[in-house]
Amino acid sequence: MSKLTTEARKKLPKAAFALPGGRYPVEDKAHARDAKARASQGYNSGHLSAAEKAKVDRKADAVLAKKGK
């Protein structure tokens, strides 16, 4: 997965995150796959609702469906 520094993360637009508050960055395919995995963990441990998990999955799937990098 590509390294996302604090400085680079702060520069990302809000649309690059699956949830408000800069949660679950999905700016590239590697981060989208990781966001899906972390959302499943969060849901299974009770830290995310089903709706939040579904939102992360939808945004991550949209990034994963794009061709290229």
C-alpha distance (Angstrom), angle and dihedral (degrees) to the residues before:
residue distance angle dihedral
M1 . . .
S2 3.75 . .
K3 3.78 116.8 .
L4 3.81 114.1 -106.1
T5 3.78 109.9 -161.3
T6 3.79 122.6 -157.4
E7 3.80 90.3 -110.6
A8 3.81 92.9 50.6
R9 3.81 91.4 45.5
K10 3.81 91.0 54.1
K11 3.81 90.1 53.0
L12 3.81 94.3 54.1
P13 3.80 116.6 105.5
K14 3.80 118.3 -114.0
A15 3.81 88.8 -108.3
A16 3.82 89.2 66.6
F17 3.81 90.0 70.2
A18 3.78 127.2 72.9
L19 3.81 95.9 -145.3
P20 3.81 133.7 31.3
G21 3.77 119.0 -92.3
G22 3.80 94.7 46.1
R23 3.78 93.6 -70.2
Y24 3.81 122.3 155.5
P25 3.81 106.4 6.1
V26 3.81 112.0 -142.1
E27 3.81 101.6 176.7
D28 3.81 94.0 129.4
K29 3.80 138.5 17.3
A30 3.79 95.2 -96.3
H31 3.80 92.2 53.2
A32 3.81 91.1 43.4
R33 3.82 91.2 55.7
D34 3.79 90.3 47.0
A35 3.82 91.8 48.2
K36 3.81 90.5 54.6
A37 3.80 91.1 50.2
R38 3.82 94.1 46.9
A39 3.81 91.4 45.9
S40 3.81 90.1 54.2
Q41 3.80 89.7 50.3
G42 3.80 91.1 47.9
Y43 3.79 92.1 48.9
N44 3.80 93.4 47.5
S45 3.81 91.4 49.7
G46 3.82 92.7 47.3
H47 3.80 97.6 -110.7
L48 3.82 94.9 112.7
S49 3.77 130.6 45.4
A50 3.79 122.0 -128.9
A51 3.82 89.2 -107.6
E52 3.81 92.3 53.1
K53 3.80 91.5 48.1
A54 3.81 90.5 49.3
K55 3.81 90.7 51.0
V56 3.82 91.7 51.2
D57 3.80 90.4 47.9
R58 3.84 92.6 49.7
K59 3.81 94.3 49.8
A60 3.80 92.9 43.3
D61 3.81 92.0 47.5
A62 3.81 89.7 52.7
V63 3.81 90.4 55.3
L64 3.80 92.3 44.7
A65 3.81 91.5 51.0
K66 3.81 92.2 58.6
K67 3.77 116.8 98.9
G68 3.77 121.5 -121.2
K69 3.77 128.5 23.2
